[in-house]
């Protein structure tokens, strides 16, 4: 950021004060006074005092330096603006631009790029998007809705979205765009619960409207990053943190993408669709009861 003229003038005077050969040039008749500043110069000019020519030249140099610094500021702003508008199209850019898709509106040529003539927030149907490199192409996964009701785009919506990217993508870039139903997870799991806190339906004894285990699983799913890795250890941690749960053990877990087959999960798994649902009906969850009693000596 450009300094003020006064700041530049004062800094030049500090340099002058440190130069022994210039100590003879003083502002006034006070012995040893070798410092000058913008305030004293302007005061001397306003009351018609005699002003040394070198002070005026120093002021002119300050003005010239200020102009150069201002020009550099303007140049920097212009360069930063160009970079912002012409940034390289990273994987994150593809994900962000996917969310800007406006269903039912066409892209228009706006000077030097495609875009929408007006922003229509209600037409932005894509709420989740990710992009990754797979081989020689960019894989884009998208979904609509909000957790826990995430769903794929309809056939006609997906077709329009693909047309959007056909115009918007970089020339030569291969895109694969998918919008699939949720991947399914089923587990073989044992949960030990405290029967002084939970009833046989896993509801709080003091408030039967609350099911801590269901809430913990739902909260875990809601916290997963779209197209992020699901780790079984994190699922165990989430359930174990539920009120009334004493211990949790997952013996087996399986994963099935939409239209695919069940396959065992070792420690973690990536979703083909970008998101998961826990298939409770096909899961085998065994509950064991235990009563925790604190003994005071």
N, C-alpha and C positions, 0 to 999 in steps of 0.2 A: 504494500500500500504506500502510495506517495507521501513523503513528508511534506509539511507545510514549508513555505518560503522562510519563515522565521526559524524553524528548526534547522534547516540547511544552513542559514546564515550563522546561527549560533555554533553549529558544529565546525564551520570553517574558521571561526574565530578561536575556537579551542585549539585547532591545529596550529594556527598562527601563534598563539600564546606559547606553544611548546617549541617554537623555532627561535633559537637564541639570536639569530641574525636579524630578526624582525622586532626585537624588543624595543628598539628605538622609536618605533611607530606606536604612539600612545593615543588614547581617545581624548584625553584632556591634559591639563597641566599637573595632575596629581602624580607625584613621583612613583614609578614602579607600576602604574596602572597600564597593563598591556591587554586587558580583556575588554571586549566590546560585545554587544548583543543587539538583537533586533529591536528590543524595547528602547534602549538608549539612542539608537540611530533614528528611529521614528520620532522620538521626543526632540532630538536636536534638529531634525528637519522641520518639525512643526513650529519651533520657536525661533526660526531663522538664524540658528547658530551656524558658525562656520563648520563645515564638515569636510574632513580629509577626502581627497579624491579616491584613495584606496578603499575607503568604506563604501563608496558608491559603486565602485567596480565589483567589490565583494557581494554587494546586494544584487547587482545585475547577474553575476555568476550564479547566485542562489536562485534567482528567477528562472534562468536558463535550465539549471539542474532540475528544478521543480517541474518545468514543462516536459523534460525528458522522462521523468519518473511517472508523470500523469499519462504520457503516451504509452509507456510500458504497461501501466495498469489497464488501459483500454485494450491494448494488444493481447494481454493475458486473458481478459474477459472474453474476447472474440475467439481465441484459441480454445478455451475451456468450453465455450458454447458449441463450437464445431465438434469437439471431441464428444460432448454429451449427445449431440444429435447423430453423430456418425460412429458411435461406439461399435466395436466388434460384436458380432452376433454370437454370444456365448450360449451355453446350454441354459443358463438361468434366463437369458433374454427370451429364448423360445418358450419357456414356461410362462414368463410374465406376459408375453404377447398373446399367448393362447387365452389367457383370462380376459383380454380386451376384445375378443370376438363378440360381435353383436348379431345375434340371430335375427334374420329377417331384413337385414340392411346390407347394401352392397358396398364394396370398397370402391373409392374413387381416386383418381390420380390428382394429388394435391401439390402441384408444382414440380416436386422432384421425388415424390414417393407416394405409395398407396396409403390410404387412410379413410376414416369415416368423416363425413361432412359435419356430423354433430355427435356428441356423446349421449348415448341412450343407456343409462344404467340398468333399466329393467330388461334390456335385451341381452345383457351379459349373462349367459346361462352357465358358463363354465366356472365352477367355484374351486375346483382342484385341478392342478396340472403339474406335470413333471417332464423333464427331458433328460435323456441319457444317450451316450454313444454305444451303439451295438454294431460291431463290425464296421462297415463303411457307411452307416446311416445314423440318423438321429431318430431315436424312438421317443414319441410324445404320447403320454398317457393322460387322459382327461376324464373328469366325472362332474356330475352336477348334483344339486341338493346340498343339504347340510347334515352333519353327523347328528344322530346315528342313521339318518335316512339318505346316505349317499347312493347315487344310482348312475348307471351309464347313460350316455346320450341316446336318443332314439335314432333309428336308421336315417331319417330325413335330417335330423340335427347334425349327425356325424357327417353326412354327405356335404352339407353346407359348410361345416367346419373345415373339411378337407379342401373344398374349393377356395376358402379363405387363405389357407396356407399355400395353395398352388400359386396364388398371386403374390403373397407376402414374403415367401422364403427367399433365401439367397440362391442365385443361379447355380446350378450344379450340385446343390445339396440334396441328398436323398432323405426323404422323410417317411417314417412309418408311424401312422396315427392309430391308436387303439382307444376304445372306450368300452370296457367290459363289466359284467356283473362282478360283485365282490368275490374275492378268493375265500374259500371256506377253511376253517380250522376246526379239528375235533381232537379231543384229548381223553386220555385214560388217567384219571387224577384222583387222589385221595385228599380230603380236607378234614382235619380234626377241628371240631368246633366246641366252644365253651357253652354248655347247656344252661349255665347260669345267666347267659346273655342272649343266646339265640334259641328259638323254638325249632321244631322238627322241619319247618319250612324255611329255615334260615332267616327268619324275621326277628327283630328285636323284641324281647319279652316286654319291655316297657313301652314299645311303640310298634304295633304290628304292621304299620304302613311302610316301614323301612326294612329293606333287605340289603344289608351291608355288602354281601358277597356279590350280588347282581350289580349293585352300584359301583363296586370296585372294578369289576370286569368292564362295565360300560365306560367308566372313567379312563381305564387303561386304553381301551379302543379309541376313545375320543382324543387321547393325547398322542397317538401314533402319528408321526409325520407321514403325509401322503407319499406313497411310493418308498416308504422307509422300511428298514429291516425290523422284523418281529423277532424278538429274543424271548425264548421260553423262560429264561431266568427273570426277566423283567415282569412277565405275567405272574410268576410265582410271588415275586415281591409285592405286586399290586394286590393280589388276593390275600396274602399274609398280613397286609397292612389294614385289612378290613376289621372292624370291631367284632369281637367274638370269635375270630379265627385264631387257633392256637398254632397249627402247623399245616403245611401244604406240600404235597409231593406229586409231580407229574411223572408218571411212569412211561407213557408213550404219547406221541403227538403226531398228527398227520395233516397234510396240506393238500388242497385240491383247487386248482384254478378253474374258472368257468369252462365247462365242457371237457374237463380233463379227468384224470384218475387220482385217487388218493395215493400220496407218497409220504413216507415217514420223514419227520423233521428231526435232525440231529440236535442242533442248538439254536438255529435261526433260519429264517426263510424270507425271501423277497416276494412281494405279490405281483402277479402278472397284470392285475387290473390297477394296482396302486393302493388297494385297501382290502381289509379283511372283515369277516364276520365269524363269530364263534358259533359253530353248529352244536347247540346244546342237546338237541334231540338225538344226534348220533354220537354224542360224547358219553363216556362212562365215568360218572363222578360218584365216588363212594364217600359218604359222610360218616365219620365216627364221632361219637359224643364223649366228652370228657368234662369233668367238673373241676374247675380250678378253685382251690380253697387255700387261702393264705393262713399259715399257722404262725401265731405270735408266741414266742417263748416267754 
